[in-house]
């Protein structure tokens, strides 16, 4: 019973760390990266569709991304979605593809991105602690209902604490790397 609870908590914590990695990769550094557009949604024939399902991406140089839509009729909608996104780049349309040249990051903008990354990191850690709390409540309920002994409950809580620490440390490490990447000039 406790092992099932711990396995479930591990799965949830791993998914939280993966979500944090995706969030971090969607924050711009000095280099062009297609993952910047992972969260951009395009109004494609009346339904909101992820940009990555509508176009292919090519990084032509360190600051330029070439976005080629699979359906040329979606070009205007994609361009509008890119302009409205929070990435801070102006797309240019040549009739067949969209070229996005990312501007140089100023020191001030880099510091803003660091604050955003720290916020996302804190959100991930809060989610990890929430998973821990739910698993601890489940273990406490098992002990209270007499399904497992108190010693097993204590052992389960210690394993849960170690698990939580491991994943929080992983998020901290990802955060530290992303901050260093952002502040690198």
Secondary structure, DSSP 4 states (H G I P E B T S, - for coil): -HHHHHHHHHHHHHHHHHHHHHHHHTS--SS--GGGGTT-EEEETTEEEEGGGTEEEEEEETTEEEEEESSGGGHHHHHHHHHHSTT--EEEE-SS-EEEEPPPPPHHHHHHHHHHHHHHHHHHHHHHHHHHHHHHHHHHHHHHTTSS-HHHHHHHHHHHHHHHHHHHHHHHHHHHHHHHHHH--
